[in-house]
Amino acid sequence: MKAILLTAFLFLFSIFSFSQTVLKGLVKDSRDEPIFAANVYLKSNAQLSTSTDLDGKFQLPISSMNDTLIVSFVGYKIKKISLNKRSLSDSLIVVLKGSGYSLAEVIITARNPISEDFSAVQLTKLDIYLNPTSQGDPLKAISFLPSSTTTDESANPSFRGSSIDRTRVFLNGVPIYQPVRNTQINKVGGFSIFNTEVVGNEYAYASNPPLIYGNTSSGLVDITTLTELPHNQLQFSATLASFGIFLSQKIKQNSFTQLFSNYQFSGPFIQVNKPSVANLNEFGMKDAGLNYHAKLSKRVEFNSFNYFITENYDAGTEAYTYVGQSTSSKNRFFSINNLMYYMNNGVLSINTGFDKAKKDFLFGNIISHKKILQTYASANYKHFVSNSMSIQTGLTYDYQSNIFDDLIPLYFYAQSPSSPNYQQTTDINNHNIEAYLYSNWNLTDQWNVFYGLRSNIPTNTQRSYLSSQLGLRYTINNDQSLSLSGGKYNSYSLPDFYHKQFNLLKSNQIALEYTYKHKNTLLKAASFYIDETGQEPTDTPLNISGINTFGAELSYERYLHRYLKITLANTYLNQILTVDGGTYNGDKKFDFFIKASLNYTNPKLFSSSLIYIGRPGSYDTPIIGSTFDTKTSFYNPTFSNDLYSQQAGSYNRFDVNLSRHFEFNKTAITCFMSVNNVLNTQNESGISYNTNYSTGNPYYYQLRTWFFGIMLGLKY
Amino acid sequence: MIRLLFIISLFVGSCNGNTSNTKQIDNSQITEHQTQSMSTPPPIPPDSLLLGIQNKVYQAFVASLLSHKSDELDKISKGLSDLYKAKNQNIILYWQGYLQYYASIYYLQQNNKKAAENEADKGLNWLKSIKNKNSEDYALLALLQSFSIQFRTGDAMLISQEINKDIENALAIDSSNLRANYVFASNNFYTPKKYGGGKLVEKYLLKAISLPTQKTPNQYLPSWGKEESYEMLIKYYIQNKKWDLAKQYYEKGIKECPKSYIINQLASQLVGK
């Protein structure tokens, strides 16, 4: 009996004493940091809960050992711990692991490039339309960046003094070579081939292009198409030089298609601008595009962009002493297809591209027929290692084939139709296989580092190379950041009429960039040094084997008023060329390169912008004499040994844009007008000479031209 | 008069977060219980300021409105700043951002737009500085950004894109976060129709009111949004002349948040409809 009583007493005592027990513990994360405000409760009674304090500690009264402790907090996986006597003896330590990314978060994060933190600028469709200089063109929108050093009024981008041949444009991860319309023999083209309505995001890298992409040794422009369609819309446009139609249509809940077509004609434009475009006889273009985006399942997305263009151009052209008509025509079709598979902590993507073009060019004794075929495929995997680190790797295959069937002047200075020429047929191709690794890591709240490696797998006679890069960004505070990045890069030149080969081009780059952004003010400063080697493709007989460019940029943007914005930018470029062992000033040696704009954007009234671009003239090599060539009856020019010592007159251009937008229920009308080079300034583009080169007459970039149009949009 | 009614209503209290009969134990209560027999006074835990912080901010806001002095809000702001210096916890930044939102509203009520802008900017800076933001952080950031558009000149459309991105992130991380759904709906509610506004208001507000204010009761964490969701949903139905639905959700809202001024004030618009 005593034993029973004793047992009962001990049992009751134990229950009594247990009911007084408080479970103590500490909750921390995998980095050993305490987690504050984590929820702590028992499975048997979730209503009675406690939270951790600022040191991650908690105390929870428990009445039974046969229970499970549950610890949870936003952003972490729930932890369940079966209680036992040991739980009471020591302070319990609970480590919560991050819950990782949700699938939706992976999809949103993965759509942005891994390198986006280091891009010079990020633009959306709206940014492009609001950009005063873009004229609605995605590539012209970046031409106003201080780092843009395009001097030929082309939409083809070039950054920080580099040639357009070193800069690449990617659409949905696939390189688009020659991304401009109406390209002439020197690759100049007025507008890009991209329709802004399909653009989702556009990233520009002025230097140190991320090595997730290859074949660039200068800057890079990365354009992605829309992933969501905000609404169905039918648009019509009519301008002085074109008609267009654009249809955006949702198909299912997560799929949509965009169809568009444009017809361009030159008659009215030439009539209105006759004095300024005296050399222009005709231009025309017809294009059609289809963009299709589908979410095939919860984890799979597919996008297909297909584009066809046929264009022609007929204008007066100068070459040394010969002035005549040049005509060009081009047909092109390309298709870019992307398949994305989203996983819990990463995304696998397959990108393919097919690009086929045929181009004919006639001028004097030049007759050029060119066929281009490009195919591209890449497999890429991006992995989110943690909230602060991501890594991407992949393999790319880029094939290009160029077939030239040309009649070429026997003497470069004799290009009249009756001058001697010779037949040359060239069939060249390049198989470029590369593998890459890129990682972005937020070391701390303030320090961010990236690195990239990209190596080719040589084919045929290719040399092996390794591109590498490293960058650091320091976030000083919410308003300011500083970044330092550098690397070694490799690319191949694009063959053209003058250079029918794929030359390997190399560059070493280093850039220091500062950004200040506060409320309505944006200030950017950069300093950089670029060392470029490899045979530069130029349209002169010079053999440029190296270019060293040092530069500094400063830009300022501020809203002076709700609708009034001012932008100011200046760039200093010091460029030295190496030609046949000697060093000379580069053609883009500019003490200043000013870009300024004043923009008034009032949705209820109108939008207008005044734009100014000014810089010293470009440099060229002077012709100091000539000798008569009896074989051709042309004078053979004698170039000065002091290369690039003749400077053209300074370049100054003011543009004015004006637009008015009306909305009536679901109908929108936009009227716009622009006057380019409103002061009709004669900006020298080059020099044409008399027969013996004793006098030269400059010819000019675009003189004053008027352009206007109307767009009608119907939402449904 | 309306403002006075509004201020009085704030005292009365409204929909108070958790609707379930739950009880959360405060660590300080345990500490107090354990030390009650001791002769020295119990230490004040450093997290005591954060206990019920949402309500504390609200009460400080009301007190500031009545006194026309920001002292009460300033006091909590200083407490939070000091606490953050001692303990670098993201949740403190969250509440600093939340407090700045109310401080900004206070200064707007005082017709001091410049100070209101400064307070909102401070809040945005706190919230933007949070690394590895969770769904709650993104939701509050989007709310404050949306509120701050009134102080911005120029590129409102571009700011709107930033807001959309933050809301998208908030929902991607946790689609069942009441506040993320509310902020999405709110942003869509105030977006002009020509830019796609109004289309998704109903869907997201209906979802918001169906969600718990907190998944597990926690007095350190946010619980706002339910009352605001009801108010906006009823307003939306009134705007679209869907009187039956407006009445239906008015009754439901009042049942769930019986002392809510912002829901109650809509009654006059429903009379006779």
Boltz contact constraints between the chains, C-beta under 6 A:
constraints:
  - contact:
      token1: [A, 36]
      token2: [B, 89]
      max_distance: 6.0
  - contact:
      token1: [A, 36]
      token2: [B, 91]
      max_distance: 6.0
  - contact:
      token1: [A, 37]
      token2: [B, 91]
      max_distance: 6.0
  - contact:
      token1: [A, 37]
      token2: [B, 220]
      max_distance: 6.0
  - contact:
      token1: [A, 37]
      token2: [B, 221]
      max_distance: 6.0
  - contact:
      token1: [A, 39]
      token2: [B, 216]
      max_distance: 6.0
  - contact:
      token1: [A, 39]
      token2: [B, 218]
      max_distance: 6.0
  - contact:
      token1: [A, 47]
      token2: [B, 22]
      max_distance: 6.0
  - contact:
      token1: [A, 48]
      token2: [B, 23]
      max_distance: 6.0
  - contact:
      token1: [A, 49]
      token2: [B, 24]
      max_distance: 6.0
  - contact:
      token1: [A, 50]
      token2: [B, 25]
      max_distance: 6.0
  - contact:
      token1: [A, 51]
      token2: [B, 218]
      max_distance: 6.0
  - contact:
      token1: [A, 51]
      token2: [B, 220]
      max_distance: 6.0
  - contact:
      token1: [A, 53]
      token2: [B, 27]
      max_distance: 6.0
  - contact:
      token1: [A, 53]
      token2: [B, 47]
      max_distance: 6.0
  - contact:
      token1: [A, 54]
      token2: [B, 46]
      max_distance: 6.0
  - contact:
      token1: [A, 54]
      token2: [B, 47]
      max_distance: 6.0
  - contact:
      token1: [A, 54]
      token2: [B, 87]
      max_distance: 6.0
  - contact:
      token1: [A, 59]
      token2: [B, 27]
      max_distance: 6.0
  - contact:
      token1: [A, 59]
      token2: [B, 30]
      max_distance: 6.0
  - contact:
      token1: [A, 74]
      token2: [B, 134]
      max_distance: 6.0
  - contact:
      token1: [A, 75]
      token2: [B, 134]
      max_distance: 6.0
  - contact:
      token1: [A, 102]
      token2: [B, 172]
      max_distance: 6.0
  - contact:
      token1: [A, 102]
      token2: [B, 173]
      max_distance: 6.0
  - contact:
      token1: [A, 104]
      token2: [B, 172]
      max_distance: 6.0
  - contact:
      token1: [A, 105]
      token2: [B, 172]
      max_distance: 6.0
  - contact:
      token1: [A, 105]
      token2: [B, 173]
      max_distance: 6.0
  - contact:
      token1: [A, 108]
      token2: [B, 168]
      max_distance: 6.0
  - contact:
      token1: [A, 108]
      token2: [B, 172]
      max_distance: 6.0
  - contact:
      token1: [A, 126]
      token2: [B, 157]
      max_distance: 6.0
  - contact:
      token1: [A, 230]
      token2: [B, 196]
      max_distance: 6.0
  - contact:
      token1: [A, 231]
      token2: [B, 196]
      max_distance: 6.0
  - contact:
      token1: [A, 387]
      token2: [B, 132]
      max_distance: 6.0
  - contact:
      token1: [A, 445]
      token2: [B, 131]
      max_distance: 6.0
  - contact:
      token1: [A, 478]
      token2: [B, 125]
      max_distance: 6.0
  - contact:
      token1: [A, 478]
      token2: [B, 128]
      max_distance: 6.0
  - contact:
      token1: [A, 520]
      token2: [B, 153]
      max_distance: 6.0
  - contact:
      token1: [A, 559]
      token2: [B, 153]
      max_distance: 6.0
  - contact:
      token1: [A, 559]
      token2: [B, 154]
      max_distance: 6.0
  - contact:
      token1: [A, 562]
      token2: [B, 153]
      max_distance: 6.0
  - contact:
      token1: [A, 565]
      token2: [B, 154]
      max_distance: 6.0
  - contact:
      token1: [A, 663]
      token2: [B, 194]
      max_distance: 6.0
